[in-house]
Amino acid sequence: MPTKRKSRGRSKGGKGSSGFVQCVGCGAMVPRDKAKKVTKRVSMVDYALMKELRQKGAYIASPITTKYYCVSCAVHRGVVKVRAKSERHTRPRKRRRR
């Protein structure tokens, strides 16, 4: 039977089973290597106050939050886009941060 993707939608290769994580959107248990991971810095202080404190020389920590989404929730929330059939076999280029 033919497979839709060479990787079968996972990034584990041949290493056996991987751990599970819980989807933030629907609560489903998803294999860690199949889930879509979103990391984001969260500011505890609002922007105007942070700007003033930085001018005074204060260091403001911003913790990093990590969320895992199953494929269907990631598509629904716009984390991952549905690509055309001709584009599916190529990896999208990641934006470089400066």
FIKOLZA-1660 file (N, C-alpha, C; in steps of 0.1 Angstrom, whole numbers, plus 5000, padded with zeros to 4 digits):
% residues 98
   i   px   py   pz ch aa at
   1 5008 4988 5000  A  M  N
   1 5000 5000 5000  A  M CA
   1 5009 5012 5000  A  M  C
   2 5006 5022 4991  A  P  N
   2 5015 5034 4991  A  P CA
   2 5013 5043 5003  A  P  C
   3 5023 5050 5007  A  T  N
   3 5022 5059 5018  A  T CA
   3 5021 5073 5013  A  T  C
   4 5014 5082 5020  A  K  N
   4 5012 5095 5016  A  K CA
   4 5024 5104 5017  A  K  C
   5 5032 5101 5028  A  R  N
   5 5044 5108 5031  A  R CA
   5 5055 5099 5034  A  R  C
   6 5067 5102 5030  A  K  N
   6 5079 5094 5032  A  K CA
   6 5081 5092 5047  A  K  C
   7 5079 5102 5054  A  S  N
   7 5082 5102 5069  A  S CA
   7 5069 5097 5077  A  S  C
   8 5058 5095 5070  A  R  N
   8 5045 5092 5076  A  R CA
   8 5041 5102 5086  A  R  C
   9 5045 5115 5084  A  G  N
   9 5040 5126 5092  A  G CA
   9 5048 5127 5105  A  G  C
  10 5059 5120 5106  A  R  N
  10 5067 5121 5119  A  R CA
  10 5081 5124 5116  A  R  C
  11 5089 5127 5126  A  S  N
  11 5103 5130 5124  A  S CA
  11 5112 5121 5133  A  S  C
  12 5107 5109 5136  A  K  N
  12 5115 5101 5145  A  K CA
  12 5125 5092 5137  A  K  C
  13 5124 5090 5124  A  G  N
  13 5133 5082 5117  A  G CA
  13 5131 5067 5121  A  G  C
  14 5141 5060 5125  A  G  N
  14 5140 5046 5129  A  G CA
  14 5143 5044 5144  A  G  C
  15 5140 5053 5152  A  K  N
  15 5144 5052 5166  A  K CA
  15 5134 5045 5175  A  K  C
  16 5123 5040 5170  A  G  N
  16 5113 5033 5179  A  G CA
  16 5103 5043 5183  A  G  C
  17 5097 5040 5195  A  S  N
  17 5086 5049 5199  A  S CA
  17 5091 5061 5206  A  S  C
  18 5084 5072 5205  A  S  N
  18 5087 5085 5212  A  S CA
  18 5076 5088 5222  A  S  C
  19 5079 5097 5231  A  G  N
  19 5070 5101 5241  A  G CA
  19 5058 5108 5236  A  G  C
  20 5048 5110 5244  A  F  N
  20 5035 5116 5241  A  F CA
  20 5034 5130 5248  A  F  C
  21 5028 5139 5241  A  V  N
  21 5025 5153 5247  A  V CA
  21 5010 5155 5245  A  V  C
  22 5005 5164 5253  A  Q  N
  22 4990 5167 5252  A  Q CA
  22 4988 5180 5244  A  Q  C
  23 4979 5179 5234  A  C  N
  23 4976 5190 5226  A  C CA
  23 4969 5201 5234  A  C  C
  24 4973 5213 5232  A  V  N
  24 4968 5225 5240  A  V CA
  24 4954 5228 5235  A  V  C
  25 4951 5225 5222  A  G  N
  25 4938 5229 5217  A  G CA
  25 4927 5219 5220  A  G  C
  26 4929 5206 5219  A  C  N
  26 4918 5196 5221  A  C CA
  26 4921 5186 5232  A  C  C
  27 4933 5186 5237  A  G  N
  27 4936 5177 5248  A  G CA
  27 4940 5163 5243  A  G  C
  28 4942 5160 5231  A  A  N
  28 4945 5147 5226  A  A CA
  28 4960 5144 5229  A  A  C
  29 4963 5132 5231  A  M  N
  29 4977 5127 5233  A  M CA
  29 4983 5125 5219  A  M  C
  30 4994 5132 5216  A  V  N
  30 5000 5132 5203  A  V CA
  30 5015 5128 5205  A  V  C
  31 5020 5120 5196  A  P  N
  31 5035 5117 5197  A  P CA
  31 5043 5129 5196  A  P  C
  32 5053 5130 5204  A  R  N
  32 5061 5143 5205  A  R CA
  32 5067 5147 5192  A  R  C
  33 5071 5137 5184  A  D  N
  33 5077 5140 5171  A  D CA
  33 5067 5144 5160  A  D  C
  34 5054 5141 5162  A  K  N
  34 5044 5145 5153  A  K CA
  34 5037 5158 5156  A  K  C
  35 5037 5162 5169  A  A  N
  35 5031 5174 5173  A  A CA
  35 5038 5186 5168  A  A  C
  36 5031 5197 5166  A  K  N
  36 5036 5210 5161  A  K CA
  36 5040 5218 5174  A  K  C
  37 5052 5222 5175  A  K  N
  37 5057 5229 5187  A  K CA
  37 5058 5244 5184  A  K  C
  38 5052 5251 5194  A  V  N
  38 5052 5266 5192  A  V CA
  38 5058 5272 5205  A  V  C
  39 5069 5279 5203  A  T  N
  39 5076 5285 5215  A  T CA
  39 5074 5300 5213  A  T  C
  40 5071 5307 5224  A  K  N
  40 5068 5321 5223  A  K CA
  40 5073 5328 5236  A  K  C
  41 5078 5340 5235  A  R  N
  41 5082 5347 5247  A  R CA
  41 5070 5355 5252  A  R  C
  42 5067 5354 5265  A  V  N
  42 5056 5361 5271  A  V CA
  42 5061 5372 5280  A  V  C
  43 5056 5384 5278  A  S  N
  43 5060 5396 5286  A  S CA
  43 5050 5397 5298  A  S  C
  44 5056 5398 5310  A  M  N
  44 5048 5400 5322  A  M CA
  44 5044 5414 5324  A  M  C
  45 5051 5423 5317  A  V  N
  45 5049 5438 5319  A  V CA
  45 5044 5443 5306  A  V  C
  46 5034 5453 5307  A  D  N
  46 5029 5459 5294  A  D CA
  46 5040 5467 5287  A  D  C
  47 5038 5470 5274  A  Y  N
  47 5049 5475 5266  A  Y CA
  47 5054 5489 5270  A  Y  C
  48 5044 5498 5274  A  A  N
  48 5048 5512 5277  A  A CA
  48 5057 5512 5290  A  A  C
  49 5053 5504 5300  A  L  N
  49 5060 5503 5312  A  L CA
  49 5074 5497 5310  A  L  C
  50 5074 5487 5302  A  M  N
  50 5087 5480 5299  A  M CA
  50 5097 5489 5292  A  M  C
  51 5092 5498 5283  A  K  N
  51 5100 5507 5276  A  K CA
  51 5107 5517 5286  A  K  C
  52 5099 5522 5296  A  E  N
  52 5104 5531 5306  A  E CA
  52 5114 5525 5315  A  E  C
  53 5111 5512 5319  A  L  N
  53 5120 5505 5328  A  L CA
  53 5133 5502 5321  A  L  C
  54 5133 5499 5308  A  R  N
  54 5145 5496 5301  A  R CA
  54 5154 5508 5299  A  R  C
  55 5147 5520 5298  A  Q  N
  55 5155 5533 5297  A  Q CA
  55 5162 5536 5310  A  Q  C
  56 5156 5531 5321  A  K  N
  56 5162 5533 5334  A  K CA
  56 5173 5523 5337  A  K  C
  57 5174 5513 5328  A  G  N
  57 5185 5503 5330  A  G CA
  57 5180 5490 5337  A  G  C
  58 5167 5488 5338  A  A  N
  58 5163 5476 5345  A  A CA
  58 5163 5464 5335  A  A  C
  59 5165 5452 5340  A  Y  N
  59 5164 5440 5332  A  Y CA
  59 5151 5433 5334  A  Y  C
  60 5143 5431 5324  A  I  N
  60 5130 5425 5325  A  I CA
  60 5130 5411 5318  A  I  C
  61 5128 5401 5326  A  A  N
  61 5128 5388 5321  A  A CA
  61 5115 5385 5314  A  A  C
  62 5116 5377 5303  A  S  N
  62 5104 5373 5297  A  S CA
  62 5104 5358 5295  A  S  C
  63 5096 5350 5303  A  P  N
  63 5097 5336 5302  A  P CA
  63 5092 5330 5288  A  P  C
  64 5098 5319 5285  A  I  N
  64 5094 5312 5272  A  I CA
  64 5083 5302 5275  A  I  C
  65 5072 5303 5268  A  T  N
  65 5062 5292 5269  A  T CA
  65 5062 5283 5257  A  T  C
  66 5060 5271 5259  A  T  N
  66 5060 5261 5248  A  T CA
  66 5047 5254 5248  A  T  C
  67 5041 5254 5236  A  K  N
  67 5028 5248 5234  A  K CA
  67 5029 5237 5223  A  K  C
  68 5022 5226 5225  A  Y  N
  68 5022 5216 5215  A  Y CA
  68 5008 5214 5209  A  Y  C
  69 5007 5214 5196  A  Y  N
  69 4994 5212 5189  A  Y CA
  69 4994 5199 5181  A  Y  C
  70 4982 5193 5180  A  C  N
  70 4981 5182 5171  A  C CA
  70 4979 5188 5157  A  C  C
  71 4981 5180 5147  A  V  N
  71 4981 5185 5133  A  V CA
  71 4968 5193 5130  A  V  C
  72 4956 5187 5134  A  S  N
  72 4944 5193 5130  A  S CA
  72 4942 5206 5137  A  S  C
  73 4946 5207 5150  A  C  N
  73 4945 5220 5157  A  C CA
  73 4954 5230 5152  A  C  C
  74 4966 5226 5148  A  A  N
  74 4976 5235 5142  A  A CA
  74 4971 5241 5129  A  A  C
  75 4965 5233 5121  A  V  N
  75 4959 5238 5108  A  V CA
  75 4948 5248 5111  A  V  C
  76 4939 5244 5121  A  H  N
  76 4928 5252 5124  A  H CA
  76 4932 5266 5130  A  H  C
  77 4942 5267 5138  A  R  N
  77 4947 5279 5144  A  R CA
  77 4957 5287 5135  A  R  C
  78 4961 5281 5124  A  G  N
  78 4970 5288 5115  A  G CA
  78 4984 5287 5118  A  G  C
  79 4988 5278 5127  A  V  N
  79 5002 5275 5130  A  V CA
  79 5009 5269 5118  A  V  C
  80 5002 5260 5111  A  V  N
  80 5007 5254 5099  A  V CA
  80 4996 5256 5088  A  V  C
  81 5001 5259 5076  A  K  N
  81 4992 5262 5065  A  K CA
  81 4991 5249 5057  A  K  C
  82 4979 5248 5050  A  V  N
  82 4977 5237 5041  A  V CA
  82 4983 5241 5028  A  V  C
  83 4992 5233 5023  A  R  N
  83 5000 5236 5010  A  R CA
  83 4994 5229 4998  A  R  C
  84 4996 5234 4987  A  A  N
  84 4992 5228 4974  A  A CA
  84 4999 5215 4972  A  A  C
  85 4993 5206 4964  A  K  N
  85 4998 5193 4962  A  K CA
  85 5013 5193 4956  A  K  C
  86 5015 5203 4948  A  S  N
  86 5029 5204 4942  A  S CA
  86 5039 5209 4952  A  S  C
  87 5035 5216 4962  A  E  N
  87 5044 5222 4972  A  E CA
  87 5047 5213 4984  A  E  C
  88 5039 5202 4985  A  R  N
  88 5040 5194 4997  A  R CA
  88 5053 5187 4999  A  R  C
  89 5060 5184 4989  A  H  N
  89 5073 5176 4990  A  H CA
  89 5085 5185 4993  A  H  C
  90 5083 5198 4992  A  T  N
  90 5094 5207 4996  A  T CA
  90 5092 5213 5009  A  T  C
  91 5102 5215 5017  A  R  N
  91 5101 5221 5030  A  R CA
  91 5101 5236 5028  A  R  C
  92 5092 5243 5036  A  P  N
  92 5092 5258 5035  A  P CA
  92 5104 5263 5042  A  P  C
  93 5110 5274 5037  A  R  N
  93 5122 5280 5042  A  R CA
  93 5118 5287 5055  A  R  C
  94 5125 5286 5065  A  K  N
  94 5123 5293 5078  A  K CA
  94 5129 5307 5077  A  K  C
  95 5122 5316 5083  A  R  N
  95 5127 5330 5083  A  R CA
  95 5138 5331 5093  A  R  C
  96 5149 5338 5088  A  R  N
  96 5160 5340 5096  A  R CA
  96 5158 5353 5105  A  R  C
  97 5161 5351 5118  A  R  N
  97 5160 5363 5127  A  R CA
  97 5174 5370 5127  A  R  C
  98 5173 5383 5129  A  R  N
  98 5186 5390 5129  A  R CA
  98 5187 5396 5143  A  R  C
% end
